[in-house]
Amino acid sequence: MNINIIAEGVEKEEQKEFLMENGCMHMQGYIYAKPMMASKMEEMLKIKCHNTIE
């Protein structure tokens, strides 16, 4: 079908591994982060981008 899929609700490492083994590379869920305020997300992204540059 050649479509992009984003798996939602990934909470466990086993789920992540299953999805990756079956070609799904885009996912979201508690395994990465719990819901947060936009300001907290901005802060987290700034830290991540800063650490990537170094």
C-alpha positions in Angstrom: 0.0 0.0 0.0 3.0 2.3 0.5 1.4 4.5 3.2 2.9 6.2 6.3 1.4 5.1 9.6 1.8 6.7 13.1 1.0 4.2 15.9 -0.7 5.8 18.9 -0.8 4.6 22.5 2.6 2.9 22.6 3.3 2.2 26.3 5.7 -0.7 26.4 9.0 -1.6 24.9 7.5 -4.8 23.5 4.9 -2.8 21.6 7.6 -0.5 20.2 9.7 -3.5 19.1 6.7 -5.2 17.4 5.8 -2.1 15.5 9.4 -1.5 14.3 9.8 -5.1 13.3 6.7 -4.7 11.2 7.8 -1.5 9.4 6.2 1.1 11.6 8.8 3.7 12.4 6.6 6.5 13.6 4.8 6.2 17.0 3.7 8.1 20.0 2.6 7.3 23.5 3.6 7.1 27.2 6.8 5.2 26.3 8.1 8.6 25.1 6.3 11.1 27.2 3.1 11.7 29.2 0.8 14.6 28.2 2.3 18.0 29.1 1.7 21.7 28.8 3.0 23.3 25.6 5.5 25.3 27.5 7.0 22.1 29.0 7.2 20.6 25.5 9.0 23.6 24.1 11.5 23.4 27.0 12.1 19.7 26.3 12.6 20.3 22.6 15.1 23.1 23.2 17.1 20.8 25.5 17.0 17.9 22.9 18.0 20.2 20.0 20.8 21.7 22.1 22.1 18.2 23.0 22.0 17.1 19.4 24.0 20.1 18.2 26.9 19.5 20.7 
